[in-house]
């Protein structure tokens, strides 16, 4: 829903919806852990829908920029931010599937959500914050690749 609102030019309202959805997303995971009702499929589905939510928000921003006369830097920043965000999550998931620990880095999902929500709520900050996301999401993906590389070197040295 936030992506549709952003695409339609309702940036602040889209930011509020994204903020509200993110709060509920955090709370449902916390409630599941506290009540002991954590299911592997639930965790899988939650992380998958998180990627969709992030992607739809960025697609809304891309649409907004393309159809409001911003055809150069802004769409590229959106694409770079989306690519970095997806890679941060992918690198972690792939590393974990191979038995590595892959947490950390500058911009995990909570930080990314805070930055994009802030940019949508305070629209003069949106472009500078897109620069931050475009650069630091990709730096985070590279950090995680480096974390896994270090672990693989330690494992190889131990063998």
DRENPA-3360 file (N, C-alpha, C; in nm, 2 decimals, always signed):
BEGIN
1 = XXXXXXXX = +0.08/-0.12/+0.00/+0.00/+0.00/+0.00/+0.09/+0.13/+0.00 ~ +0.20/+0.12/+0.08/+0.28/+0.24/+0.08/+0.34/+0.27/-0.06 ~ +0.37/+0.17/-0.13/+0.43/+0.19/-0.27/+0.33/+0.26/-0.36 ~ +0.20/+0.22/-0.35/+0.10/+0.28/-0.43/+0.08/+0.43/-0.40 ~ +0.08/+0.46/-0.27/+0.07/+0.59/-0.22/+0.19/+0.68/-0.27 ~ +0.31/+0.62/-0.26/+0.43/+0.70/-0.30/+0.42/+0.72/-0.45 ~ +0.38/+0.62/-0.53/+0.37/+0.63/-0.67/+0.27/+0.74/-0.71 ~ +0.17/+0.76/-0.63/+0.06/+0.86/-0.66/+0.10/+1.00/-0.61;
9 = XXXXXXXX = +0.22/+1.01/-0.55/+0.27/+1.14/-0.50/+0.24/+1.17/-0.36 ~ +0.17/+1.08/-0.29/+0.14/+1.10/-0.15/+0.26/+1.04/-0.06 ~ +0.37/+1.12/-0.07/+0.49/+1.07/+0.00/+0.48/+1.05/+0.15 ~ +0.42/+1.16/+0.21/+0.41/+1.16/+0.36/+0.32/+1.05/+0.40 ~ +0.20/+1.03/+0.33/+0.11/+0.93/+0.37/+0.17/+0.79/+0.34 ~ +0.24/+0.78/+0.23/+0.31/+0.65/+0.21/+0.41/+0.62/+0.32 ~ +0.48/+0.72/+0.36/+0.58/+0.70/+0.47/+0.51/+0.66/+0.60 ~ +0.39/+0.72/+0.63/+0.32/+0.68/+0.75/+0.27/+0.54/+0.74;
17 = XXXXXXXX = +0.22/+0.50/+0.63/+0.17/+0.36/+0.61/+0.29/+0.26/+0.63 ~ +0.40/+0.30/+0.57/+0.52/+0.21/+0.58/+0.57/+0.20/+0.72 ~ +0.57/+0.31/+0.79/+0.60/+0.31/+0.93/+0.51/+0.23/+1.02 ~ +0.38/+0.24/+0.99/+0.28/+0.16/+1.07/+0.30/+0.01/+1.04 ~ +0.32/-0.02/+0.91/+0.33/-0.16/+0.87/+0.46/-0.22/+0.93 ~ +0.57/-0.14/+0.93/+0.69/-0.19/+0.99/+0.69/-0.21/+1.14 ~ +0.61/-0.12/+1.21/+0.59/-0.14/+1.35/+0.52/-0.28/+1.38 ~ +0.42/-0.30/+1.30/+0.34/-0.43/+1.32/+0.43/-0.55/+1.28;
25 = XXXXXXXX = +0.51/-0.53/+1.18/+0.60/-0.64/+1.13/+0.70/-0.67/+1.25 ~ +0.75/-0.57/+1.31/+0.85/-0.60/+1.42/+0.77/-0.66/+1.54 ~ +0.65/-0.61/+1.57/+0.58/-0.66/+1.68/+0.53/-0.81/+1.66 ~ +0.49/-0.84/+1.54/+0.44/-0.98/+1.52/+0.56/-1.08/+1.54 ~ +0.68/-1.05/+1.50/+0.79/-1.14/+1.52/+0.82/-1.15/+1.67 ~ +0.82/-1.03/+1.74/+0.85/-1.03/+1.88/+0.74/-1.11/+1.96 ~ +0.62/-1.10/+1.92/+0.51/-1.17/+1.99/+0.53/-1.32/+1.97 ~ +0.56/-1.36/+1.84/+0.58/-1.50/+1.81/+0.70/-1.56/+1.90;
33 = XXXXXXXX = +0.80/-1.48/+1.91/+0.92/-1.53/+1.99/+0.88/-1.54/+2.14 ~ +0.81/-1.44/+2.19/+0.77/-1.44/+2.34/+0.68/-1.55/+2.37 ~ +0.58/-1.58/+2.28/+0.48/-1.68/+2.30/+0.53/-1.82/+2.26 ~ +0.65/-1.83/+2.21/+0.70/-1.96/+2.17/+0.64/-2.02/+2.04 ~ +0.57/-1.93/+1.96/+0.50/-1.98/+1.84/+0.58/-1.94/+1.72 ~ +0.71/-1.97/+1.72/+0.79/-1.94/+1.60/+0.79/-2.06/+1.51 ~ +0.76/-2.05/+1.39/+0.76/-2.16/+1.29/+0.85/-2.12/+1.18 ~ +0.92/-2.22/+1.13/+1.02/-2.19/+1.03/+0.95/-2.14/+0.90;
41 = XXXXXXXX = +0.84/-2.19/+0.87/+0.77/-2.14/+0.75/+0.73/-1.99/+0.78 ~ +0.68/-1.96/+0.90/+0.64/-1.83/+0.93/+0.76/-1.73/+0.91 ~ +0.88/-1.77/+0.96/+1.00/-1.69/+0.95/+1.03/-1.67/+0.80 ~ +1.02/-1.78/+0.72/+1.05/-1.77/+0.58/+0.95/-1.68/+0.51 ~ +0.82/-1.69/+0.54/+0.72/-1.61/+0.48/+0.74/-1.46/+0.52 ~ +0.77/-1.44/+0.65/+0.79/-1.30/+0.69/+0.91/-1.23/+0.62 ~ +1.02/-1.30/+0.61/+1.13/-1.24/+0.54/+1.10/-1.22/+0.39 ~ +1.02/-1.31/+0.33/+0.99/-1.29/+0.19/+0.90/-1.17/+0.17;
49 = XXXXXXXX = +0.80/-1.16/+0.26/+0.70/-1.05/+0.24/+0.78/-0.92/+0.27 ~ +0.88/-0.92/+0.36/+0.96/-0.80/+0.39/+1.02/-0.75/+0.26 ~ +1.08/-0.85/+0.18/+1.14/-0.81/+0.05/+1.04/-0.75/-0.05 ~ +0.92/-0.81/-0.05/+0.82/-0.75/-0.14/+0.78/-0.61/-0.09 ~ +0.76/-0.59/+0.04/+0.73/-0.46/+0.09/+0.83/-0.36/+0.05 ~ +0.96/-0.39/+0.07/+1.07/-0.30/+0.04/+1.07/-0.28/-0.11 ~ +1.05/-0.38/-0.19/+1.05/-0.36/-0.34/+0.94/-0.28/-0.39 ~ +0.82/-0.30/-0.33/+0.71/-0.22/-0.38/+0.72/-0.07/-0.34;
57 = XXXXXXXX = +0.78/-0.04/-0.23/+0.81/+0.10/-0.19/+0.91/+0.16/-0.29 ~ +1.02/+0.09/-0.32/+1.11/+0.14/-0.42/+1.05/+0.16/-0.56 ~ +0.96/+0.06/-0.60/+0.90/+0.07/-0.73/+0.80/+0.20/-0.73 ~ +0.74/+0.22/-0.61/+0.65/+0.34/-0.60/+0.74/+0.47/-0.62 ~ +0.85/+0.47/-0.56/+0.94/+0.58/-0.57/+0.99/+0.60/-0.71 ~ +1.03/+0.49/-0.78/+1.07/+0.49/-0.92/+0.96/+0.55/-1.01 ~ +0.84/+0.50/-0.99/+0.73/+0.55/-1.07/+0.71/+0.70/-1.04 ~ +0.71/+0.74/-0.92/+0.69/+0.88/-0.88/+0.79/+0.97/-0.95;
65 = XXXXXXXX = +0.92/+0.93/-0.94/+1.02/+1.01/-1.01/+1.01/+1.01/-1.16 ~ +0.99/+0.90/-1.22/+0.98/+0.89/-1.36/+0.87/+0.97/-1.42 ~ +0.75/+0.97/-1.35/+0.64/+1.04/-1.40/+0.62/+1.18/-1.35 ~ +0.72/+1.23/-1.28/+0.72/+1.37/-1.23/+0.84/+1.45/-1.28 ~ +0.89/+1.41/-1.39/+1.00/+1.48/-1.45/+1.14/+1.46/-1.40 ~ +1.16/+1.36/-1.32/+1.30/+1.33/-1.27/+1.35/+1.20/-1.35 ~ +1.42/+1.23/-1.45/+1.46/+1.12/-1.54/+1.61/+1.08/-1.53 ~ +1.68/+1.14/-1.44/+1.82/+1.12/-1.44/+1.87/+1.05/-1.31;
73 = XXXXXXXX = +1.91/+1.13/-1.22/+1.98/+1.08/-1.10/+1.88/+1.00/-1.01 ~ +1.76/+1.06/-0.99/+1.67/+1.00/-0.89/+1.63/+0.85/-0.92 ~ +1.59/+0.82/-1.04/+1.56/+0.68/-1.07/+1.68/+0.59/-1.05 ~ +1.80/+0.63/-1.09/+1.92/+0.55/-1.07/+1.95/+0.53/-0.92 ~ +1.92/+0.63/-0.84/+1.94/+0.61/-0.69/+1.84/+0.51/-0.64 ~ +1.72/+0.51/-0.69/+1.62/+0.42/-0.64/+1.66/+0.28/-0.68 ~ +1.71/+0.26/-0.80/+1.75/+0.13/-0.85/+1.87/+0.08/-0.77 ~ +1.97/+0.17/-0.75/+2.09/+0.13/-0.67/+2.05/+0.09/-0.53;
81 = XXXXXXXX = +1.95/+0.17/-0.47/+1.91/+0.14/-0.33/+1.84/+0.01/-0.32 ~ +1.75/-0.02/-0.42/+1.68/-0.15/-0.42/+1.77/-0.26/-0.44 ~ +1.86/-0.25/-0.53/+1.96/-0.35/-0.56/+2.04/-0.38/-0.43 ~ +2.09/-0.28/-0.37/+2.17/-0.30/-0.24/+2.09/-0.36/-0.14 ~ +1.96/-0.32/-0.12/+1.87/-0.38/-0.02/+1.85/-0.52/-0.04 ~ +1.82/-0.56/-0.17/+1.80/-0.70/-0.20/+1.93/-0.78/-0.18 ~ +2.04/-0.73/-0.21/+2.16/-0.80/-0.20/+2.20/-0.82/-0.05 ~ +2.17/-0.72/+0.03/+2.20/-0.74/+0.18/+2.13/-0.86/+0.23;
89 = XXXXXXXX = +2.00/-0.87/+0.19/+1.92/-0.98/+0.24/+1.96/-1.11/+0.17 ~ +1.99/-1.11/+0.04/+2.03/-1.23/-0.03/+2.16/-1.28/+0.02 ~ +2.26/-1.20/+0.04/+2.39/-1.24/+0.09/+2.38/-1.31/+0.23 ~ +2.30/-1.26/+0.31/+2.27/-1.32/+0.45/+2.21/-1.46/+0.43 ~ +2.10/-1.46/+0.35/+2.03/-1.59/+0.33/+2.12/-1.69/+0.27 ~ +2.20/-1.66/+0.17/+2.28/-1.75/+0.10/+2.39/-1.80/+0.19 ~ +2.45/-1.71/+0.27/+2.56/-1.74/+0.36/+2.51/-1.84/+0.47 ~ +2.39/-1.81/+0.52/+2.33/-1.90/+0.62/+2.30/-2.03/+0.57;
97 = XXXXXXXX = +2.26/-2.04/+0.44/+2.23/-2.17/+0.38/+2.35/-2.26/+0.36 ~ +2.47/-2.19/+0.36/+2.60/-2.26/+0.35/+2.66/-2.28/+0.49 ~ +2.59/-2.24/+0.60/+2.65/-2.26/+0.73/+2.73/-2.15/+0.79 ~ +2.73/-2.04/+0.72/+2.81/-1.92/+0.78/+2.71/-1.83/+0.86 ~ +2.77/-1.76/+0.95/+2.70/-1.65/+1.02/+2.72/-1.52/+0.95 ~ +2.61/-1.46/+0.92/+2.62/-1.34/+0.83/+2.52/-1.23/+0.88 ~ +2.55/-1.18/+1.00/+2.47/-1.06/+1.05/+2.56/-0.94/+1.05 ~ +2.51/-0.83/+1.07/+2.59/-0.71/+1.08/+2.60/-0.63/+0.95;
105 = XXXXXXXX = +2.68/-0.53/+0.95/+2.69/-0.44/+0.84/+2.62/-0.31/+0.88 ~ +2.65/-0.21/+0.80/+2.60/-0.07/+0.84/+2.45/-0.06/+0.83 ~ +2.38/-0.11/+0.72/+2.24/-0.09/+0.71/+2.16/-0.22/+0.69 ~ +2.12/-0.28/+0.81/+2.03/-0.39/+0.81/+1.89/-0.34/+0.78 ~ +1.79/-0.42/+0.77/+1.66/-0.38/+0.73/+1.60/-0.27/+0.83 ~ +1.61/-0.28/+0.96/+1.55/-0.18/+1.04/+1.61/-0.04/+1.01 ~ +1.74/-0.03/+0.99/+1.80/+0.10/+0.96/+1.75/+0.15/+0.82 ~ +1.74/+0.06/+0.72/+1.69/+0.10/+0.59/+1.55/+0.15/+0.60;
113 = XXXXXXXX = +1.46/+0.08/+0.67/+1.32/+0.13/+0.69/+1.32/+0.26/+0.75 ~ +1.39/+0.29/+0.86/+1.39/+0.42/+0.92/+1.44/+0.53/+0.83 ~ +1.54/+0.50/+0.75/+1.59/+0.60/+0.65/+1.48/+0.63/+0.55 ~ +1.42/+0.53/+0.49/+1.32/+0.56/+0.38/+1.20/+0.62/+0.44 ~ +1.16/+0.58/+0.56/+1.04/+0.65/+0.62/+1.07/+0.79/+0.65 ~ +1.19/+0.82/+0.70/+1.23/+0.96/+0.73/+1.23/+1.04/+0.60 ~ +1.28/+0.99/+0.49/+1.28/+1.06/+0.37/+1.14/+1.08/+0.31 ~ +1.05/+0.99/+0.33/+0.91/+1.01/+0.29/+0.84/+1.11/+0.37;
121 = XXXXXXXX = +0.87/+1.11/+0.50/+0.80/+1.20/+0.59/+0.85/+1.34/+0.59 ~ +0.98/+1.35/+0.56/+1.05/+1.49/+0.55/+1.10/+1.49/+0.41 ~ +1.01/+1.53/+0.32/+1.05/+1.51/+0.18/+1.17/+1.59/+0.13 ~ +1.21/+1.70/+0.19/+1.33/+1.77/+0.14/+1.46/+1.68/+0.17 ~ +1.44/+1.58/+0.26/+1.55/+1.49/+0.29/+1.56/+1.37/+0.20 ~ +1.45/+1.35/+0.12/+1.44/+1.22/+0.05/+1.56/+1.20/-0.05 ~ +1.59/+1.30/-0.13/+1.70/+1.28/-0.22/+1.84/+1.25/-0.15 ~ +1.87/+1.33/-0.05/+2.00/+1.30/+0.02/+2.00/+1.16/+0.09;
129 = XXXXXXXX = +1.88/+1.12/+0.14/+1.87/+0.99/+0.20/+1.87/+0.88/+0.10 ~ +1.82/+0.90/-0.02/+1.84/+0.80/-0.13/+1.98/+0.78/-0.16 ~ +2.06/+0.89/-0.16/+2.21/+0.88/-0.18/+2.27/+0.79/-0.07 ~ +2.23/+0.81/+0.05/+2.28/+0.73/+0.16/+2.24/+0.59/+0.14 ~ +2.11/+0.56/+0.11/+2.07/+0.42/+0.08/+2.14/+0.36/-0.03 ~ +2.16/+0.43/-0.14/+2.22/+0.38/-0.26/+2.36/+0.34/-0.23 ~ +2.43/+0.41/-0.15/+2.57/+0.38/-0.12/+2.58/+0.28/-0.01 ~ +2.52/+0.30/+0.10/+2.54/+0.22/+0.22/+2.47/+0.09/+0.21;
137 = XXXXXXXX = +2.36/+0.07/+0.13/+2.31/-0.07/+0.12/+2.41/-0.16/+0.05 ~ +2.47/-0.10/-0.05/+2.57/-0.18/-0.13/+2.70/-0.20/-0.05 ~ +2.74/-0.10/+0.03/+2.85/-0.12/+0.12/+2.82/-0.23/+0.22 ~ +2.70/-0.23/+0.27/+2.66/-0.34/+0.37/+2.66/-0.48/+0.30 ~ +2.62/-0.49/+0.18/+2.63/-0.62/+0.11/+2.77/-0.66/+0.10 ~ +2.86/-0.57/+0.06/+3.00/-0.60/+0.05/+3.06/-0.64/+0.19 ~ +3.02/-0.57/+0.29/+3.07/-0.60/+0.43/+3.03/-0.74/+0.46 ~ +2.91/-0.78/+0.43/+2.86/-0.92/+0.46/+2.94/-1.02/+0.38;
145 = XXXXXXXX = +2.97/-0.99/+0.25/+3.05/-1.08/+0.17/+3.19/-1.10/+0.23 ~ +3.24/-0.99/+0.28/+3.37/-0.99/+0.35/+3.37/-1.07/+0.48 ~ +3.26/-1.06/+0.56/+3.24/-1.14/+0.68/+3.24/-1.29/+0.64 ~ +3.17/-1.33/+0.54/+3.17/-1.47/+0.50/+3.30/-1.51/+0.45 ~ +3.37/-1.43/+0.37/+3.50/-1.46/+0.32/+3.60/-1.49/+0.44 ~ +3.59/-1.40/+0.54/+3.68/-1.43/+0.66/+3.65/-1.56/+0.72 ~ +3.52/-1.59/+0.74/+3.48/-1.72/+0.80/+3.53/-1.84/+0.71 ~ +3.52/-1.82/+0.58/+3.56/-1.93/+0.50/+3.71/-1.95/+0.50;
153 = XXXXXXX = +3.79/-1.84/+0.52/+3.93/-1.85/+0.54/+3.97/-1.92/+0.67 ~ +3.89/-1.89/+0.78/+3.92/-1.95/+0.90/+3.89/-2.10/+0.90 ~ +3.78/-2.13/+0.83/+3.74/-2.27/+0.82/+3.84/-2.35/+0.74 ~ +3.89/-2.29/+0.63/+3.99/-2.36/+0.54/+4.12/-2.38/+0.62 ~ +4.16/-2.28/+0.71/+4.28/-2.29/+0.78/+4.27/-2.40/+0.89 ~ +4.15/-2.42/+0.94/+4.13/-2.52/+1.04/+4.13/-2.66/+0.99 ~ +4.10/-2.67/+0.86/+4.10/-2.81/+0.80/+4.23/-2.87/+0.77;
% end
